[in-house]
Amino acid sequence: MKRKLIILMGVLFTFGVLSAQTPETDWRESVKTIKTLIKTNPQEAAVQAGNLIKGKNKKNIELIVAIGDAYLDAKNLQEANRYLAIAQQVNRKSPLASVLEGDIALENNDPGTACQKYEQAIYFDKNCFDAYVKYANVYRGANPEESINKLEQLKAVNPKQAPDVDKAEAKIYYTHNQFDKAAEAYSKFIDTPAATEDDMARYAFTLFLSHKFDESLAIAQKGLQKNSRSAVFNRLLMYNNADLKHFDEAEKAGEAFFNSSDSASYSYLDYKYYGYVLTALKKYDKAIPMYQKALEKDTTQTALWQEISNAYEEMEDYHNAIPAFNNYFKTLKGEEKTPELIFSLGKLYYGAGTNLDEKTQATLRKSYLMSADSTFAIVAELRPDSYMGNLWRARTNSNLDPEVTQGLAKPYYEKAAELLVAKNNPKYNDYIIECYKYLGYYYVVKKQYAASKDYWNKILAIDPTNEVAKKALSGMK
């Protein structure tokens, strides 16, 4: 009983406060309370709404329409229509009532009638901002130009409302991914009282998407002056600095975004950007977990496996670089598995093998080098006019046969030299000399000195100062 009395007193107290406020402008606070009660206690909401429009507020159109809006927000169309009727009884030419009627029509999925009512509101009051904006919002999906034209009419009628009109136009352009136009619209009001923190964030984002990184960065910095813990502005600070290659600043922004921002939620792109920044700073051990988290957020972003592989390769951790690359490679379609990518895999196997000790890790070393050889063989087959496959097969087999006792690299150096000489381009001379050095040494091992001298002389014909060739020829006199 005592608990019921307390609740009743609470209700009476609330009612008393509302009754005391109603004659003055504080009715807006009362409407907020009613809006909450519509969801939690509809009967009490109805009682308080009825009492609120009595007395001096009986003909307060703004108040009556506000209550109708509250019911419309709660999807209670019956009560919304009832308060619309009350408003129309007070004044059938009220633009506010016409806007409410349009809103109700829109809720009933009747955009044609809604626009008619918004036009009617404008007829009753050419400065009715809400009518112009709501009309524009109806058309912004199907006919953005009509939407913008309606807002431009308001700007012509009342230039003082230009900032609010520009704001509405910016949202329309933003919604339709017309970022250049959105940025232009935002720029017109961003320094006015009409601009909110959200507007600044959208403006900075539109500039970023338009690749105007310097301008976007400036807006993000301005936003952070007002709210240093803004996740949106810290994110944009990281993105823009990264794209501007200001990597030290981008890293600081990333730290702030991930560790010192309020209400931050992270996307794969956030982690990808931060990984890119850390990679640029050669902090590969920190970049890899970022790429991995990006993949956790979006498993379809399989190209990130290549970034992970590259980072491991930079650390000379081929044991992890190879499976990461294979994770990427296996997601590709047939035509996407290019010879260039296959060549990259071959280099990983080659790096893995040549980074292992010949004596203590001989078996694993040979396994990696054999994988490299078979991979480069595929490249040579797919690109028969390119020297790359054969040159790297030669290098791989040279490591498998470091004493040149078997001559494993010989056929590949010969083929590579043939393809390189055919190019007749001095920029390939170093590769040609590499081929000739091996072949010259091979024939020394085989004690075929005439053939060996031929290759050392070919080297001197390319580079008369080559000391290795001179010493080799000198030793065979």
Contacts in CASP RR format, 6 or more apart in sequence:
PFRMAT RR
TARGET T0000
AUTHOR 0000-0000-0000
METHOD contacts of the structure
MODEL  1
MKRKLIILMGVLFTFGVLSAQTPETDWRESVKTIKTLIKTNPQEAAVQAG
NLIKGKNKKNIELIVAIGDAYLDAKNLQEANRYLAIAQQVNRKSPLASVL
EGDIALENNDPGTACQKYEQAIYFDKNCFDAYVKYANVYRGANPEESINK
LEQLKAVNPKQAPDVDKAEAKIYYTHNQFDKAAEAYSKFIDTPAATEDDM
ARYAFTLFLSHKFDESLAIAQKGLQKNSRSAVFNRLLMYNNADLKHFDEA
EKAGEAFFNSSDSASYSYLDYKYYGYVLTALKKYDKAIPMYQKALEKDTT
QTALWQEISNAYEEMEDYHNAIPAFNNYFKTLKGEEKTPELIFSLGKLYY
GAGTNLDEKTQATLRKSYLMSADSTFAIVAELRPDSYMGNLWRARTNSNL
DPEVTQGLAKPYYEKAAELLVAKNNPKYNDYIIECYKYLGYYYVVKKQYA
ASKDYWNKILAIDPTNEVAKKALSGMK
11 44 0 8 1.000
14 33 0 8 1.000
14 48 0 8 1.000
15 47 0 8 1.000
15 48 0 8 1.000
15 51 0 8 1.000
18 30 0 8 1.000
18 33 0 8 1.000
18 48 0 8 1.000
18 51 0 8 1.000
18 52 0 8 1.000
19 51 0 8 1.000
21 27 0 8 1.000
21 29 0 8 1.000
21 30 0 8 1.000
22 30 0 8 1.000
22 51 0 8 1.000
22 52 0 8 1.000
22 54 0 8 1.000
22 56 0 8 1.000
22 57 0 8 1.000
23 56 0 8 1.000
23 57 0 8 1.000
27 52 0 8 1.000
27 57 0 8 1.000
27 60 0 8 1.000
27 63 0 8 1.000
27 66 0 8 1.000
28 66 0 8 1.000
30 48 0 8 1.000
30 52 0 8 1.000
31 52 0 8 1.000
31 63 0 8 1.000
31 66 0 8 1.000
31 67 0 8 1.000
31 70 0 8 1.000
33 48 0 8 1.000
34 45 0 8 1.000
34 48 0 8 1.000
34 49 0 8 1.000
34 52 0 8 1.000
34 67 0 8 1.000
34 70 0 8 1.000
35 70 0 8 1.000
35 73 0 8 1.000
35 74 0 8 1.000
37 44 0 8 1.000
37 45 0 8 1.000
37 48 0 8 1.000
38 45 0 8 1.000
38 70 0 8 1.000
38 71 0 8 1.000
38 74 0 8 1.000
38 76 0 8 1.000
39 74 0 8 1.000
42 76 0 8 1.000
46 79 0 8 1.000
49 67 0 8 1.000
49 70 0 8 1.000
49 83 0 8 1.000
52 63 0 8 1.000
52 67 0 8 1.000
53 60 0 8 1.000
53 63 0 8 1.000
53 64 0 8 1.000
53 67 0 8 1.000
53 86 0 8 1.000
57 63 0 8 1.000
58 90 0 8 1.000
59 90 0 8 1.000
59 91 0 8 1.000
61 87 0 8 1.000
61 90 0 8 1.000
61 91 0 8 1.000
61 94 0 8 1.000
61 96 0 8 1.000
61 97 0 8 1.000
62 96 0 8 1.000
64 83 0 8 1.000
64 86 0 8 1.000
64 87 0 8 1.000
64 90 0 8 1.000
65 83 0 8 1.000
65 84 0 8 1.000
65 87 0 8 1.000
65 94 0 8 1.000
65 96 0 8 1.000
65 97 0 8 1.000
65 99 0 8 1.000
65 100 0 8 1.000
67 83 0 8 1.000
68 79 0 8 1.000
68 80 0 8 1.000
68 83 0 8 1.000
68 84 0 8 1.000
68 100 0 8 1.000
69 80 0 8 1.000
69 100 0 8 1.000
69 103 0 8 1.000
71 77 0 8 1.000
71 79 0 8 1.000
71 80 0 8 1.000
71 83 0 8 1.000
72 80 0 8 1.000
72 100 0 8 1.000
72 103 0 8 1.000
72 104 0 8 1.000
72 107 0 8 1.000
75 107 0 8 1.000
77 104 0 8 1.000
77 107 0 8 1.000
77 108 0 8 1.000
80 100 0 8 1.000
80 104 0 8 1.000
80 107 0 8 1.000
81 104 0 8 1.000
83 100 0 8 1.000
84 97 0 8 1.000
84 100 0 8 1.000
84 101 0 8 1.000
84 104 0 8 1.000
87 94 0 8 1.000
87 96 0 8 1.000
87 97 0 8 1.000
87 100 0 8 1.000
88 94 0 8 1.000
88 97 0 8 1.000
91 97 0 8 1.000
93 124 0 8 1.000
94 124 0 8 1.000
95 120 0 8 1.000
95 121 0 8 1.000
95 122 0 8 1.000
95 124 0 8 1.000
95 125 0 8 1.000
95 128 0 8 1.000
95 131 0 8 1.000
96 121 0 8 1.000
96 128 0 8 1.000
98 117 0 8 1.000
98 118 0 8 1.000
98 120 0 8 1.000
98 121 0 8 1.000
98 124 0 8 1.000
98 131 0 8 1.000
99 117 0 8 1.000
99 118 0 8 1.000
99 121 0 8 1.000
99 128 0 8 1.000
99 130 0 8 1.000
99 131 0 8 1.000
99 134 0 8 1.000
101 117 0 8 1.000
102 113 0 8 1.000
102 114 0 8 1.000
102 116 0 8 1.000
102 117 0 8 1.000
102 118 0 8 1.000
102 134 0 8 1.000
103 114 0 8 1.000
103 134 0 8 1.000
105 111 0 8 1.000
105 112 0 8 1.000
105 113 0 8 1.000
105 114 0 8 1.000
105 117 0 8 1.000
106 114 0 8 1.000
106 134 0 8 1.000
106 138 0 8 1.000
111 138 0 8 1.000
112 138 0 8 1.000
114 134 0 8 1.000
114 138 0 8 1.000
115 135 0 8 1.000
115 138 0 8 1.000
115 139 0 8 1.000
118 131 0 8 1.000
118 132 0 8 1.000
118 134 0 8 1.000
118 135 0 8 1.000
118 138 0 8 1.000
119 131 0 8 1.000
119 135 0 8 1.000
121 128 0 8 1.000
121 130 0 8 1.000
121 131 0 8 1.000
122 128 0 8 1.000
122 131 0 8 1.000
122 132 0 8 1.000
122 135 0 8 1.000
125 131 0 8 1.000
126 157 0 8 1.000
126 158 0 8 1.000
127 154 0 8 1.000
127 157 0 8 1.000
127 158 0 8 1.000
127 161 0 8 1.000
129 154 0 8 1.000
129 161 0 8 1.000
129 164 0 8 1.000
132 150 0 8 1.000
132 151 0 8 1.000
132 153 0 8 1.000
132 154 0 8 1.000
132 165 0 8 1.000
132 168 0 8 1.000
133 151 0 8 1.000
133 168 0 8 1.000
135 147 0 8 1.000
135 150 0 8 1.000
136 147 0 8 1.000
136 148 0 8 1.000
136 150 0 8 1.000
136 151 0 8 1.000
136 168 0 8 1.000
136 172 0 8 1.000
137 147 0 8 1.000
137 172 0 8 1.000
138 147 0 8 1.000
139 146 0 8 1.000
139 147 0 8 1.000
139 150 0 8 1.000
140 147 0 8 1.000
140 172 0 8 1.000
140 175 0 8 1.000
140 176 0 8 1.000
141 147 0 8 1.000
141 175 0 8 1.000
141 176 0 8 1.000
144 172 0 8 1.000
144 173 0 8 1.000
144 176 0 8 1.000
144 178 0 8 1.000
147 172 0 8 1.000
148 169 0 8 1.000
148 172 0 8 1.000
151 165 0 8 1.000
151 168 0 8 1.000
151 169 0 8 1.000
151 172 0 8 1.000
152 165 0 8 1.000
154 161 0 8 1.000
154 165 0 8 1.000
155 161 0 8 1.000
155 162 0 8 1.000
155 165 0 8 1.000
155 166 0 8 1.000
162 188 0 8 1.000
162 189 0 8 1.000
163 188 0 8 1.000
163 189 0 8 1.000
163 192 0 8 1.000
163 193 0 8 1.000
163 194 0 8 1.000
163 195 0 8 1.000
164 189 0 8 1.000
164 194 0 8 1.000
166 185 0 8 1.000
166 186 0 8 1.000
166 188 0 8 1.000
166 189 0 8 1.000
166 194 0 8 1.000
167 185 0 8 1.000
167 186 0 8 1.000
167 189 0 8 1.000
167 194 0 8 1.000
167 195 0 8 1.000
167 199 0 8 1.000
169 185 0 8 1.000
170 182 0 8 1.000
170 185 0 8 1.000
170 186 0 8 1.000
170 189 0 8 1.000
170 199 0 8 1.000
170 202 0 8 1.000
170 203 0 8 1.000
170 206 0 8 1.000
171 202 0 8 1.000
173 179 0 8 1.000
173 181 0 8 1.000
173 182 0 8 1.000
173 185 0 8 1.000
174 182 0 8 1.000
174 202 0 8 1.000
174 206 0 8 1.000
179 206 0 8 1.000
179 207 0 8 1.000
179 209 0 8 1.000
179 210 0 8 1.000
180 206 0 8 1.000
180 210 0 8 1.000
182 202 0 8 1.000
182 203 0 8 1.000
182 206 0 8 1.000
183 203 0 8 1.000
183 206 0 8 1.000
183 207 0 8 1.000
183 210 0 8 1.000
183 212 0 8 1.000
186 199 0 8 1.000
186 202 0 8 1.000
186 203 0 8 1.000
186 206 0 8 1.000
187 203 0 8 1.000
189 195 0 8 1.000
189 199 0 8 1.000
190 199 0 8 1.000
190 200 0 8 1.000
190 203 0 8 1.000
190 219 0 8 1.000
197 223 0 8 1.000
197 226 0 8 1.000
197 227 0 8 1.000
197 230 0 8 1.000
200 219 0 8 1.000
200 222 0 8 1.000
200 223 0 8 1.000
200 226 0 8 1.000
200 233 0 8 1.000
201 223 0 8 1.000
201 230 0 8 1.000
201 232 0 8 1.000
201 233 0 8 1.000
201 236 0 8 1.000
203 219 0 8 1.000
204 216 0 8 1.000
204 219 0 8 1.000
204 220 0 8 1.000
204 223 0 8 1.000
204 232 0 8 1.000
204 233 0 8 1.000
204 236 0 8 1.000
205 216 0 8 1.000
205 232 0 8 1.000
205 236 0 8 1.000
207 213 0 8 1.000
207 215 0 8 1.000
207 216 0 8 1.000
207 219 0 8 1.000
208 216 0 8 1.000
208 236 0 8 1.000
208 239 0 8 1.000
208 240 0 8 1.000
208 243 0 8 1.000
211 243 0 8 1.000
213 240 0 8 1.000
213 243 0 8 1.000
213 244 0 8 1.000
214 240 0 8 1.000
214 244 0 8 1.000
216 236 0 8 1.000
216 240 0 8 1.000
217 236 0 8 1.000
217 237 0 8 1.000
217 240 0 8 1.000
217 241 0 8 1.000
217 244 0 8 1.000
219 236 0 8 1.000
220 233 0 8 1.000
220 236 0 8 1.000
220 237 0 8 1.000
220 240 0 8 1.000
221 233 0 8 1.000
221 237 0 8 1.000
223 230 0 8 1.000
223 233 0 8 1.000
224 230 0 8 1.000
224 233 0 8 1.000
224 234 0 8 1.000
224 237 0 8 1.000
227 233 0 8 1.000
229 260 0 8 1.000
229 261 0 8 1.000
229 262 0 8 1.000
230 261 0 8 1.000
230 262 0 8 1.000
231 257 0 8 1.000
231 261 0 8 1.000
231 262 0 8 1.000
231 263 0 8 1.000
231 264 0 8 1.000
231 265 0 8 1.000
234 253 0 8 1.000
234 254 0 8 1.000
234 256 0 8 1.000
234 257 0 8 1.000
234 260 0 8 1.000
234 261 0 8 1.000
234 264 0 8 1.000
235 253 0 8 1.000
235 257 0 8 1.000
235 261 0 8 1.000
235 264 0 8 1.000
235 270 0 8 1.000
237 249 0 8 1.000
237 250 0 8 1.000
237 253 0 8 1.000
237 254 0 8 1.000
237 256 0 8 1.000
237 257 0 8 1.000
238 250 0 8 1.000
238 253 0 8 1.000
238 254 0 8 1.000
238 257 0 8 1.000
238 270 0 8 1.000
238 273 0 8 1.000
238 274 0 8 1.000
238 277 0 8 1.000
239 273 0 8 1.000
241 247 0 8 1.000
241 249 0 8 1.000
241 250 0 8 1.000
241 253 0 8 1.000
241 277 0 8 1.000
242 250 0 8 1.000
242 273 0 8 1.000
242 276 0 8 1.000
242 277 0 8 1.000
242 280 0 8 1.000
245 280 0 8 1.000
247 277 0 8 1.000
247 280 0 8 1.000
247 281 0 8 1.000
248 281 0 8 1.000
250 273 0 8 1.000
250 277 0 8 1.000
251 277 0 8 1.000
251 278 0 8 1.000
251 281 0 8 1.000
254 274 0 8 1.000
254 277 0 8 1.000
257 264 0 8 1.000
257 270 0 8 1.000
257 274 0 8 1.000
258 264 0 8 1.000
258 266 0 8 1.000
258 270 0 8 1.000
258 274 0 8 1.000
266 293 0 8 1.000
266 297 0 8 1.000
267 297 0 8 1.000
267 298 0 8 1.000
268 294 0 8 1.000
268 295 0 8 1.000
268 297 0 8 1.000
268 298 0 8 1.000
268 301 0 8 1.000
268 304 0 8 1.000
269 294 0 8 1.000
270 294 0 8 1.000
271 290 0 8 1.000
271 291 0 8 1.000
271 293 0 8 1.000
271 294 0 8 1.000
271 297 0 8 1.000
272 290 0 8 1.000
272 291 0 8 1.000
272 294 0 8 1.000
272 301 0 8 1.000
272 304 0 8 1.000
272 307 0 8 1.000
274 287 0 8 1.000
274 290 0 8 1.000
275 286 0 8 1.000
275 287 0 8 1.000
275 290 0 8 1.000
275 291 0 8 1.000
275 294 0 8 1.000
275 307 0 8 1.000
276 287 0 8 1.000
276 307 0 8 1.000
278 284 0 8 1.000
278 286 0 8 1.000
278 287 0 8 1.000
278 290 0 8 1.000
279 287 0 8 1.000
279 307 0 8 1.000
279 310 0 8 1.000
279 311 0 8 1.000
279 314 0 8 1.000
282 314 0 8 1.000
284 311 0 8 1.000
284 312 0 8 1.000
284 314 0 8 1.000
284 315 0 8 1.000
285 315 0 8 1.000
287 307 0 8 1.000
287 311 0 8 1.000
288 308 0 8 1.000
288 311 0 8 1.000
288 312 0 8 1.000
291 304 0 8 1.000
291 307 0 8 1.000
291 308 0 8 1.000
291 311 0 8 1.000
292 308 0 8 1.000
294 301 0 8 1.000
294 304 0 8 1.000
295 301 0 8 1.000
295 302 0 8 1.000
295 304 0 8 1.000
295 305 0 8 1.000
302 327 0 8 1.000
302 328 0 8 1.000
302 331 0 8 1.000
303 328 0 8 1.000
305 324 0 8 1.000
305 325 0 8 1.000
305 327 0 8 1.000
305 328 0 8 1.000
305 331 0 8 1.000
306 324 0 8 1.000
306 325 0 8 1.000
306 328 0 8 1.000
308 324 0 8 1.000
309 321 0 8 1.000
309 322 0 8 1.000
309 324 0 8 1.000
309 325 0 8 1.000
309 328 0 8 1.000
309 348 0 8 1.000
310 321 0 8 1.000
312 318 0 8 1.000
312 320 0 8 1.000
312 321 0 8 1.000
312 324 0 8 1.000
313 321 0 8 1.000
313 348 0 8 1.000
316 351 0 8 1.000
316 355 0 8 1.000
318 348 0 8 1.000
318 349 0 8 1.000
318 351 0 8 1.000
318 352 0 8 1.000
318 353 0 8 1.000
318 355 0 8 1.000
318 368 0 8 1.000
319 352 0 8 1.000
321 348 0 8 1.000
321 352 0 8 1.000
322 345 0 8 1.000
322 348 0 8 1.000
322 349 0 8 1.000
322 352 0 8 1.000
325 344 0 8 1.000
325 345 0 8 1.000
325 348 0 8 1.000
326 345 0 8 1.000
329 337 0 8 1.000
329 341 0 8 1.000
329 345 0 8 1.000
332 341 0 8 1.000
339 378 0 8 1.000
339 379 0 8 1.000
339 382 0 8 1.000
339 383 0 8 1.000
339 386 0 8 1.000
342 375 0 8 1.000
342 378 0 8 1.000
342 379 0 8 1.000
342 382 0 8 1.000
343 375 0 8 1.000
343 376 0 8 1.000
343 379 0 8 1.000
343 388 0 8 1.000
343 389 0 8 1.000
343 392 0 8 1.000
345 375 0 8 1.000
346 371 0 8 1.000
346 372 0 8 1.000
346 375 0 8 1.000
346 376 0 8 1.000
346 379 0 8 1.000
346 392 0 8 1.000
347 372 0 8 1.000
347 392 0 8 1.000
349 368 0 8 1.000
349 369 0 8 1.000
349 371 0 8 1.000
349 372 0 8 1.000
349 375 0 8 1.000
350 368 0 8 1.000
350 369 0 8 1.000
350 372 0 8 1.000
350 376 0 8 1.000
350 392 0 8 1.000
350 395 0 8 1.000
350 396 0 8 1.000
350 399 0 8 1.000
351 368 0 8 1.000
351 372 0 8 1.000
352 368 0 8 1.000
352 372 0 8 1.000
353 364 0 8 1.000
353 365 0 8 1.000
353 368 0 8 1.000
353 369 0 8 1.000
353 372 0 8 1.000
353 399 0 8 1.000
354 365 0 8 1.000
354 369 0 8 1.000
354 399 0 8 1.000
356 364 0 8 1.000
356 365 0 8 1.000
356 368 0 8 1.000
357 365 0 8 1.000
358 365 0 8 1.000
358 402 0 8 1.000
366 400 0 8 1.000
369 396 0 8 1.000
369 399 0 8 1.000
369 400 0 8 1.000
370 400 0 8 1.000
372 392 0 8 1.000
372 396 0 8 1.000
373 393 0 8 1.000
373 396 0 8 1.000
373 397 0 8 1.000
373 400 0 8 1.000
376 389 0 8 1.000
376 390 0 8 1.000
376 392 0 8 1.000
376 393 0 8 1.000
376 396 0 8 1.000
377 389 0 8 1.000
377 393 0 8 1.000
379 386 0 8 1.000
379 388 0 8 1.000
379 389 0 8 1.000
379 392 0 8 1.000
380 386 0 8 1.000
380 388 0 8 1.000
380 389 0 8 1.000
380 390 0 8 1.000
380 393 0 8 1.000
380 415 0 8 1.000
383 389 0 8 1.000
385 419 0 8 1.000
386 419 0 8 1.000
387 416 0 8 1.000
387 419 0 8 1.000
387 420 0 8 1.000
387 423 0 8 1.000
387 428 0 8 1.000
387 431 0 8 1.000
389 416 0 8 1.000
390 412 0 8 1.000
390 413 0 8 1.000
390 415 0 8 1.000
390 416 0 8 1.000
390 419 0 8 1.000
391 412 0 8 1.000
391 413 0 8 1.000
391 416 0 8 1.000
391 420 0 8 1.000
391 431 0 8 1.000
391 434 0 8 1.000
391 435 0 8 1.000
393 409 0 8 1.000
393 412 0 8 1.000
394 409 0 8 1.000
394 412 0 8 1.000
394 413 0 8 1.000
394 416 0 8 1.000
394 435 0 8 1.000
394 438 0 8 1.000
395 409 0 8 1.000
396 409 0 8 1.000
397 407 0 8 1.000
397 408 0 8 1.000
397 409 0 8 1.000
397 412 0 8 1.000
398 404 0 8 1.000
398 408 0 8 1.000
398 409 0 8 1.000
398 438 0 8 1.000
400 408 0 8 1.000
401 407 0 8 1.000
401 408 0 8 1.000
401 409 0 8 1.000
403 445 0 8 1.000
404 438 0 8 1.000
404 441 0 8 1.000
404 442 0 8 1.000
404 445 0 8 1.000
405 445 0 8 1.000
407 442 0 8 1.000
409 438 0 8 1.000
410 438 0 8 1.000
410 439 0 8 1.000
410 442 0 8 1.000
413 434 0 8 1.000
413 435 0 8 1.000
413 438 0 8 1.000
413 439 0 8 1.000
414 435 0 8 1.000
414 439 0 8 1.000
416 431 0 8 1.000
416 435 0 8 1.000
417 432 0 8 1.000
417 435 0 8 1.000
417 436 0 8 1.000
417 439 0 8 1.000
420 428 0 8 1.000
420 431 0 8 1.000
420 432 0 8 1.000
420 435 0 8 1.000
421 432 0 8 1.000
429 462 0 8 1.000
429 463 0 8 1.000
432 462 0 8 1.000
433 459 0 8 1.000
433 462 0 8 1.000
433 463 0 8 1.000
433 466 0 8 1.000
436 455 0 8 1.000
436 456 0 8 1.000
436 458 0 8 1.000
436 459 0 8 1.000
437 455 0 8 1.000
437 459 0 8 1.000
437 468 0 8 1.000
437 469 0 8 1.000
439 455 0 8 1.000
440 451 0 8 1.000
440 452 0 8 1.000
440 455 0 8 1.000
440 456 0 8 1.000
440 472 0 8 1.000
441 452 0 8 1.000
441 472 0 8 1.000
442 452 0 8 1.000
443 449 0 8 1.000
443 451 0 8 1.000
443 452 0 8 1.000
443 455 0 8 1.000
444 452 0 8 1.000
444 472 0 8 1.000
444 476 0 8 1.000
449 476 0 8 1.000
452 472 0 8 1.000
452 476 0 8 1.000
453 473 0 8 1.000
453 476 0 8 1.000
456 469 0 8 1.000
456 472 0 8 1.000
456 473 0 8 1.000
457 469 0 8 1.000
457 473 0 8 1.000
459 466 0 8 1.000
459 468 0 8 1.000
459 469 0 8 1.000
460 466 0 8 1.000
460 469 0 8 1.000
460 470 0 8 1.000
460 473 0 8 1.000
463 469 0 8 1.000
END
